[in-house]
Amino acid sequence: MAALRIRQDYSASDLRQRAARERDTQASLRLLAIANALEGMTWTEAARLAGMERQALHYAIQRFNAEGADGLHDRPRTGRPEQLSPGQQAALKAHVLRGPEPERDGVSAWRLVNLCAHVERAYGVRYSQWGLSGMLKRLNLSRQKTRPSHPKGNPDAQAAFKKGTPVKAAGPRGGAP
C-alpha cells in the first residue's frame, strides 16, 4: 500500500485559521487533525489530539486531497423514508390545526396519544409518540396547547369583565394620617 501524502495547497497555519472560523465542529476537528499531521506529528498523535481515530484521519485526508477543505463537511444522509406521503402529511397538519371537537373526538386538546390513534385509524400506519412528535416538528407544528376555555363560557361577558372600571384605592386604615 502506497503512503498517503497530504496535498500542500494550504499551510498548517492556514488550516488552523480556517478551523477557527468553521461553524461545523466535525469539519473543524478534521482541519485541526490535518494541520497537526502537516506539522510533522504522527497520524496517530494528530488524530488523538483532534479526538478521532487514525483511520478517520486517513479518510479525512483522502477527502481533503480530493475535494479540498470544503470536502471535510459531513455529507447529507438520506435516512428512513416517511411512512406518510406528502399529501397525507398535509391532511394530518390540517386535522391538527382544525382542532378536536369534544363531542366527536372526546378530547378538548390534541395529545400525541390521540394523534397516534388517529393516524393509525385514518392511514393504517402506526407511529410511536416520539416518531409522530418528530413528524409534527418537521411540519412546523409546535407542541404548545391553546389556553383552555370553558364550553359554556361567554366571550362577551369575559371581555366586559376585563374592561371593568378601575377600582379606587381605599383610604388609610384605622383613620391614620
Summary of the structure (lengths in Angstrom):
residues: 177
radius of gyration: 30.5
end to end distance: 99.2
largest distance: 101.2
contacts: 364
relative contact order: 0.07
helix: 56%
strand: 0%
